């Protein structure tokens, strides 16, 4: 009898916990990516420094509703504690990244896409694991710095990275995240490109690159709020 009661109690506790988690997920507000984003990759080579840029950063940011009203973020547990975390998914199409050289841009894009194995891995992906406010939050609620940790996937290879990110409240319903991170291509099994161009000495590309981004998002209105 006692064993049966214990099992029933445990089952009820698990059910309640699942219900609470489901309710918490339903209560999150969602920001979705909007046009106006920018991502750049800066690197070096034996002939000159180079830059690749793109204007597409897809994905979303989900956080508690208090994020809208509490500009101090003190009541937003997912941004001030490690108990819970906001939900963040990011996707950058490799094909959207374009070389900024004056001559031979299409060739450079082709070389980069081949090195990143774009046919099998068309997107650069990022999933947030942790995001905590860094320093004091201004009275206006903007800008705010965060220490973040997440999984970055390039060419099908995933590594966990730490990164400082800055959030700016662009408008009542819009926010922008920006940041940069130095990476090594070989950490993602991407061989530094070494293209052979007719009439030139073989070009060697440096392993280290710097990724910079500005990610613009807008609050998604619920059906109830839209009426």
C-alpha positions in Angstrom: 0.0 0.0 0.0 2.8 2.4 1.0 4.7 1.5 -2.2 1.6 2.1 -4.3 1.1 5.5 -2.6 4.7 6.5 -3.2 4.5 5.6 -6.8 1.3 7.6 -7.2 2.9 10.6 -5.5 6.0 10.4 -7.7 3.8 10.2 -10.8 1.8 13.2 -9.7 5.0 15.2 -9.0 6.4 14.4 -12.4 3.1 15.3 -14.1 3.0 18.6 -12.2 6.6 19.4 -13.1 5.9 18.7 -16.8 2.8 20.9 -16.7 4.7 23.7 -15.1 7.4 23.5 -17.7 4.9 23.5 -20.5 3.1 26.5 -19.0 6.4 28.3 -18.7 7.2 27.6 -22.3 3.7 28.9 -23.3 4.3 32.1 -21.4 7.4 33.0 -23.3 7.3 35.9 -25.7 9.1 35.6 -29.1 11.2 37.9 -31.1 11.8 36.9 -34.7 14.6 38.0 -37.1 13.9 40.9 -39.4 15.6 42.5 -42.4 18.5 44.8 -41.4 20.9 42.2 -40.1 24.6 42.1 -40.9 27.2 39.5 -40.5 30.9 39.8 -41.6 33.9 37.5 -41.5 37.3 39.2 -41.6 40.5 37.3 -42.3 44.0 37.5 -43.7 46.0 36.1 -46.6 49.4 36.4 -48.0 48.3 39.1 -50.5 45.8 41.2 -48.5 43.2 41.1 -45.7 39.7 40.0 -46.8 36.1 40.4 -45.7 33.0 38.5 -46.5 29.6 40.0 -45.7 26.0 38.8 -45.5 22.6 40.4 -44.7 20.6 37.3 -43.6 20.5 36.1 -40.0 17.5 34.0 -39.4 16.2 32.7 -36.1 14.4 33.8 -32.9 14.8 34.8 -29.3 12.3 33.7 -26.7 12.2 35.1 -23.2 9.8 35.8 -20.3 7.1 38.5 -20.7 8.8 40.6 -17.9 11.5 41.4 -20.5 9.0 43.9 -21.9 8.2 45.8 -18.7 11.2 45.4 -16.4 14.0 47.3 -18.1 16.3 46.5 -15.2 15.9 42.8 -16.1 16.0 41.9 -12.4 12.8 39.9 -12.7 13.8 38.1 -15.9 15.3 34.9 -14.5 16.6 33.5 -17.8 18.9 36.6 -18.1 20.0 37.0 -14.5 20.3 33.4 -13.2 21.4 30.0 -14.4 18.1 28.3 -13.4 16.6 28.8 -16.8 17.7 30.2 -20.1 16.1 32.1 -23.0 15.6 30.1 -26.2 17.8 31.3 -29.0 18.2 29.7 -32.4 20.3 31.4 -35.2 20.7 30.4 -38.8 23.0 32.0 -41.4 22.9 30.7 -45.0 26.4 30.1 -46.2 25.4 31.1 -49.8 24.3 34.6 -48.5 28.0 35.4 -47.5 29.7 37.4 -50.3 33.3 38.4 -50.8 34.0 42.1 -50.8 37.0 42.0 -53.1 36.8 44.3 -56.2 38.0 41.6 -58.6 37.2 37.9 -58.6 34.5 38.0 -55.9 32.5 35.1 -57.4 35.6 32.9 -57.5 36.4 33.7 -53.9 32.8 32.9 -53.0 33.1 29.6 -54.8 36.4 28.7 -53.0 34.8 29.6 -49.6 31.7 27.6 -50.2 33.7 24.6 -51.2 35.9 24.8 -48.1 32.8 25.0 -45.9 31.2 22.0 -47.7 28.1 24.1 -48.4 26.3 21.3 -50.3 26.1 19.1 -47.2 26.0 22.0 -44.7 24.1 24.9 -46.2 23.8 26.9 -42.9 25.9 28.2 -40.0 23.8 27.4 -36.9 23.9 28.6 -33.3 21.9 27.4 -30.3 22.2 29.3 -27.0 23.0 27.4 -23.8 23.4 30.2 -21.3 23.0 34.1 -21.2 23.7 36.2 -18.1 23.7 40.0 -17.7 27.2 41.4 -17.4 27.6 44.5 -15.3 25.0 47.1 -14.5 21.9 47.6 -16.6 21.2 51.3 -17.6 18.0 52.9 -16.3 16.8 53.1 -19.9 17.3 49.3 -20.3 19.7 49.8 -23.2 22.4 48.9 -24.1 23.0 45.8 -22.0 25.9 43.4 -22.1 25.7 39.7 -21.6 28.1 36.8 -21.2 26.8 34.0 -23.4 27.6 30.4 -24.0 26.3 28.4 -26.9 26.8 25.7 -29.6 28.1 27.0 -32.9 27.9 24.7 -35.9 30.0 25.3 -39.1 30.4 22.8 -41.8 28.7 20.2 -39.7 31.1 20.6 -36.8 29.8 21.9 -33.5 31.9 23.6 -30.8 30.7 25.4 -27.6 31.8 29.0 -27.6 31.8 31.9 -25.1 31.0 35.3 -26.4 30.1 38.8 -25.0 27.0 40.1 -26.6 25.4 43.6 -26.5 21.6 44.1 -26.7 20.1 47.4 -27.7 16.4 48.2 -27.5 15.9 49.8 -30.9 12.1 50.4 -30.4 9.3 49.3 -28.1 9.0 46.1 -30.1 12.5 45.7 -31.6 15.8 44.7 -30.3 19.3 44.3 -31.7 22.1 41.9 -30.6 25.6 42.6 -31.7 29.0 41.0 -31.0 32.1 39.5 -32.4 34.1 36.3 -31.9 37.6 35.2 -33.1 37.6 31.6 -34.4 39.9 29.2 -36.1 38.7 27.6 -39.3 40.5 24.4 -38.6 38.5 24.0 -35.3 35.5 23.4 -37.6 37.5 21.2 -40.1 37.4 24.0 -42.6 40.8 24.1 -44.5 42.0 27.7 -44.9 41.5 28.3 -48.6 44.6 28.4 -50.8 43.3 29.3 -54.3 45.5 29.2 -57.3 44.7 32.2 -59.6 46.3 32.3 -63.0 49.3 34.6 -63.1 49.7 34.9 -59.4 51.7 33.1 -56.7 49.7 30.6 -54.6 47.6 32.4 -52.0 47.6 31.3 -48.4 44.8 32.2 -46.1 45.2 32.6 -42.3 43.5 30.1 -40.1 42.1 32.8 -37.7 39.0 34.8 -38.6 36.8 37.3 -36.8 33.0 37.0 -37.1 31.0 40.1 -36.3 27.2 40.4 -36.4 24.2 42.7 -35.9 21.0 40.8 -35.4 17.8 42.7 -35.6 14.6 41.1 -34.2 10.9 42.2 -33.8 8.4 41.1 -31.3 5.9 38.7 -32.7 2.3 39.7 -31.9 -0.1 37.1 -30.6 -3.5 36.8 -32.2 -5.1 38.3 -29.0 -2.7 41.2 -29.0 -3.2 41.9 -32.7 -7.0 42.4 -32.3 
